[in-house]
Amino acid sequence: MSDSNNWLEECYQSYRKFCIDNEVFRKAAWTKADGDHTHCLFDAQKISNYDIDDNDKQGYCGDKGTWFCASCFEELIKRHNVKVEKNTILSIENALRRYSNVIISLNNEQYFLKNKDEKICQELIEKYQLQNHFVLTFLGRIAPEKSITVIIDALKEVVALNDNIRFLIVGGGPQLEELKNYVKDDHIESYVIFTGPQSGEYVPAHYHISDMFISASLSETQGLTYIEAMASNIPVIARYDDQLVDVIEDGKNGFFFRDENELPQLILKTMEMDLTSFKENALAKAKEYSGETFARKVLEVYQQAILTKEYTYQVVSIFPIKNNKNEVSFTYDENASTVTLELTDKVIDQYQLHQGEIIDRDTFNTLKDLEQISRAYNKALKYLSVKDYTEQQMRKKLMNSGDYDDAQLDATIQLLSEKNLINDHLFTLNYFKRCTRLGIGHNKAIYNLRSYGVDSEIIDLCLEELDDDEEYQAAMLLINNYYKKNTSISYRNIQRKIKEKLFLKGFTNEIIDKAMSQYDFEYDNEKEKFALEKDMTKALNRYSKKIQGKELKNKIIDTLLKKGYNYEDIKHILEVKETEDE
């Protein structure tokens, strides 16, 4: 567009669309000047792979919650094909300094109670067994700078006085497994629930089932998660930070703690409080942070930074590498900045790419998606060469191995399914058969399959296809092996132990009862007598040093009865023993 005013208006509308529709930006914030440096934050999937190594905390980038300083803004606008003046960065700095408070925008609508998904909330309550419990929630990246151990340490003191609490840790990150072990070591695993990463409607649902949001983070200067929680009608507990005082009003919509030792009593206090007014104040504060207000302020910065728009990419080279793949380089701004994609011969032919070819941004983004799908697909093939995966397992594996968005993962999984490289139905059938060969019953196999993400309908269909006799034969084989290896215990005791073992191995009660009733447990008098004598000798050696006489005799009888021996046989062998001693 030649008319700059129309272009700016279009930019304004597009930016609002980004914020609302999650196309690029999910959340964004500009912060006030910090010393002689100004920060700007973008929580944006499409730029989160740009890593900035800045020890002075002038810029940070991660998979979630990415913030950039003004010196990073140039990279941002390059990625979105916008030409800038030479003094753009200085202009941005000067413009941002006009704002004295943190300015935050997020799509609040999904968090409001009117949009609460009751079905998902009930599902989560039942899944985590939260009925009639006070629910404390942290949501974010699981990393050391979040100081989640501070909350866990406080929780240990809390449950000692009031155990009607559950702590939800929602998210993923590099410290997740460490925290799980930390909780186990502290013996409070029954009070802490790790949900793993969540997406879509499940994010607001975790807020909606909570009573209080908490964070002990040392780096929460923007307060986005706090505002999400408040928009969900729940108050917050946070470590005191000057940057948060405009968001959290201590004693009105939440609480600050300054010393970690204060935290246990603060949590206990909130558990006993009527939080109605806090919830109302929290919601009112969240409504102050509207997307429209933020968009207008951001536009003022864009008006100083943006001269013209540039939506085109030009192919400058196509270099063959291996396996029908090519490195294709594109320029995209007046400074001839270059970006390279790895594309197959098929893609190059399909889009008719050649040196000098000019494509629009939408086409370039499609090519980027195809590159990522190809990378994900080839990674999946390597994983599948080692073992089989369910759809959910492969999705998680790929998600942890690269920077793929949901659409790219969906496309990859679909491609693998179409080629029958991933087939949950076949995986389930083979898994049941493998478990049977290993002496594992259907119950345990079903539990494992559900944890692998296999749908219940698929499991039920596969169960109908299986031969029940195979599980029965596996149970009989396990009984036989265990029975032959344990010849030195009582007849009744070995039956009890075998039954317990079958249960622990995941066999159904029906199969256990059938196998136990049909196995030929031969009662051998000599074998039983030998086992009884052996166990009686052990009992005498154990107790004779402490007790004597009638008390010792009764103790030995009770011990041997518990082991499954016949009372008359016990009395007889004791009499024999007493006669021998005389």
Secondary structure, DSSP 4 states (H G I P E B T S, - for coil): ---HHHHHHHHHHHHHHHHHH-SSEEEEEEEEEETTEEEEEEEEGGGTT-----TTSS-B--SSSEEEEHHHHHHHHHHTTEEE-TTHHHHHHHHHTT--S-EEEE-GGGGSGGG--HHHHHHHHHHHT-TT-EEEEEES--SGGG-HHHHHHHHHHHHHH---EEEEEE---TTHHHHHHHHHHTT-TTTEEEEE---TTHHHHHHHT-SEEEE--S---S-HHHHHHHHTT--EEEE--GGGTTT--BTTTEEEESSGGGHHHHHHHHHHS--HHHHHHHHHHHTTS-HHHHHHHHHHHHHHHEEEE--EEEEEEEEE-STTEEEEEEE-STT--EEEEEEEHHHHHHTT--TT-EEEHHHHHHHHHHHHHHHHHHHHHHHHTT----HHHHHHHHHHHS---HHHHHHHHHHHHHTTS--HHHHHHHHHHHHHHTT--HHHHHHHHHHTT--HHHHHHHHHHS-HHHHHHHHHHHHHHHHHH--SS-HHHHHHHHHHHHHHTT--HHHHHHHHHHS-----HHHHHHHHHHHHHHHHHHHTTT--HHHHHHHHHHHHHHTT--HHHHHHHHHHHHHHH-
